[in-house]
Amino acid sequence: MRSSYPELIVLKMPLFRSNRFLALLLLAMLTTVAVMAGYPERFEFSEQLIPGENYHIEVQSDQMIGGKSSVRWIDESEKQAMECQFSTQVAHPYCLLQVYFASEPNIGKDLSIFQDMLIDIDYQGPGQELRLYFRNFGATYSKLEDFDSLKYSMVDIPIAELNQPIVVKMDEIKVANWWVLERHLPRPDRYVDIDNVIAMGIELKSSVDGTVERLRINQLTLRGTYISREQLYLYIIIGWAFILVSGVMVVLIERFRDKTTAIQKLTHETFELKQSSQLDQLTEVLNRRGVLNFFSRYQQQDKYSKIYSLLLFDVDHFKQINDQYGHSDGDRVLQQLAKKLKAMIRNQDGFGRWGGEEFILLCPGTNLEQALKVAEKIRLMISEHNFELEPSKQVTVSIGISINSLSTPIEVAIERADKNLYSAKANGRNRVHY
Ligand SMILES: Nc1nc2c(ncn2[C@@H]2O[C@H](COP(=O)(O)OP(=O)(O)OP(=O)(O)O)[C@@H](O)[C@H]2O)c(=O)[nH]1
């Protein structure tokens, strides 16, 4: 049943133990909502050209090139409405309403930062199309003081579409073919340039003499975005994917860590349990089971020592100590005695309480001479130790030794040592017999 313990912990565990991750999730949600709700204000920008007073706005006709078409403002002060009367004096009669951006003849306005134009125009007349045009100054193809050398890019708008405001994308703008052909430009100069626009405007054309056309521009606004909606959604999706993947990883790591910890705890507990089942509760040295376990391990694993000695020792007249000082003082004597012995034995020796006031010391690879030395040392140390009994009393031990070959069973070795212990007791106690 205990093996299901780690699973139990995993099931009881909350999805995220770290509140920081939940806080991050909440923050990400709020940020997403805020970003999406605030999109137009934060990510879009615009510039209204008409109506407006930032730039010079003018009307022109083909009289500039010797024609006779006439143009006039209908509203001189607002400069939004014009009237054109065409004359077929020249091959291509025209009238223009032009916004002039240039601060210097070669320094205009960068319109490439905008994505589109919002155009609201009222038109009266027989025309089918009007033209939106852009004149750009480029160092490689334009000459100062030569307006015709400004690149002519344009988009034609069907009049039929103008019954409501329309959006013209900057992508729709193309370079006029005739302008390219007239100049024999290299290919790189044949593409649209609107990064240095000197002027832009609306051009009306007619080949019918006496035609009158009226135009009113209610609004002409350039619009741009720092980041498009599509890009924004993409970034949000990437952000969320990142958060979710990290979330899954955090959960997996936490679970793995918990499982490992639970297994380690269980292993440790099992180890402790095993250890404690082999320890004597009172003295905390090996109990009988621990000693037997030590011996069997020694017999199985030790390849070098051919003999072992076994020392069995017993506190002399321990009953008297109990009777005179009480059972708990007797316990204390046993505890102190075990502690002293534990401190003096070698790492490879096995020491434990065999029962009552009897202790056992198993010394691998130890011959009689060495065993006698150890036993005598123990006997002397115990007899000289102050066990803090009140009134004071000398505590002694009697020790019986047996020297055995590696294959001798422990029961036999104990029996031999016990005989010698009995002999030590019978011969006056506080002595070592072998
Ligand atoms: N305080 C205490 N006494 C114990 C414990 N285990 C055994 N004893 C006592 O140890 C005493 C052993 O007495 P005996 O077997 O007569 O031996 P002894 O008095 O030591 O006399 P000899 O061994 O002949 O020197 C008994 O009174 C037991 O009750 C223990 O864990 N604590």
The ligand as a MOL file (V3000), in Angstrom:
LIG
                    3D

  0  0  0     0  0            999 V3000
M  V30 BEGIN CTAB
M  V30 COUNTS 32 34 0 0 0
M  V30 BEGIN ATOM
M  V30 1 N 17.3820 -0.9920 34.3810 0
M  V30 2 C 17.3190 -2.0720 33.5790 0
M  V30 3 N 17.5280 -3.2660 34.0770 0
M  V30 4 C 17.4950 -4.3650 33.2860 0
M  V30 5 C 17.2670 -4.2210 31.9250 0
M  V30 6 N 17.3170 -5.4820 31.3820 0
M  V30 7 C 17.5720 -6.3480 32.3850 0
M  V30 8 N 17.6890 -5.6800 33.5550 0
M  V30 9 C 17.9530 -6.2320 34.8400 0
M  V30 10 O 19.2690 -6.7250 34.9430 0
M  V30 11 C 19.3170 -7.6310 35.9830 0
M  V30 12 C 20.1480 -8.7990 35.6510 0
M  V30 13 O 20.3040 -9.5170 36.7980 0
M  V30 14 P 21.0220 -10.9060 36.9000 0
M  V30 15 O 20.7310 -11.6810 35.6670 0
M  V30 16 O 20.6890 -11.5110 38.1680 0
M  V30 17 O 22.5200 -10.5920 36.8930 0
M  V30 18 P 23.3520 -9.6150 37.7120 0
M  V30 19 O 22.5840 -8.9570 38.7920 0
M  V30 20 O 23.9440 -8.5960 36.7590 0
M  V30 21 O 24.4310 -10.4410 38.2940 0
M  V30 22 P 25.6390 -11.1010 37.5300 0
M  V30 23 O 25.3500 -11.0550 36.0810 0
M  V30 24 O 25.7240 -12.4520 38.0390 0
M  V30 25 O 26.8280 -10.2660 37.8890 0
M  V30 26 C 17.8440 -8.0070 36.2770 0
M  V30 27 O 17.4960 -7.4320 37.5080 0
M  V30 28 C 17.0670 -7.3880 35.1620 0
M  V30 29 O 15.8090 -6.9130 35.5980 0
M  V30 30 C 17.0340 -2.9550 31.4220 0
M  V30 31 O 16.8010 -2.7230 30.2300 0
M  V30 32 N 17.0710 -1.9070 32.2850 0
M  V30 END ATOM
M  V30 BEGIN BOND
M  V30 1 1 1 2
M  V30 2 2 2 3
M  V30 3 1 2 32
M  V30 4 1 3 4
M  V30 5 2 4 5
M  V30 6 1 4 8
M  V30 7 1 5 6
M  V30 8 1 5 30
M  V30 9 2 6 7
M  V30 10 1 7 8
M  V30 11 1 8 9
M  V30 12 1 9 10
M  V30 13 1 9 28
M  V30 14 1 10 11
M  V30 15 1 11 12
M  V30 16 1 11 26
M  V30 17 1 12 13
M  V30 18 1 13 14
M  V30 19 2 14 15
M  V30 20 1 14 16
M  V30 21 1 14 17
M  V30 22 1 17 18
M  V30 23 2 18 19
M  V30 24 1 18 20
M  V30 25 1 18 21
M  V30 26 1 21 22
M  V30 27 2 22 23
M  V30 28 1 22 24
M  V30 29 1 22 25
M  V30 30 1 26 27
M  V30 31 1 26 28
M  V30 32 1 28 29
M  V30 33 2 30 31
M  V30 34 1 30 32
M  V30 END BOND
M  V30 END CTAB
M  END
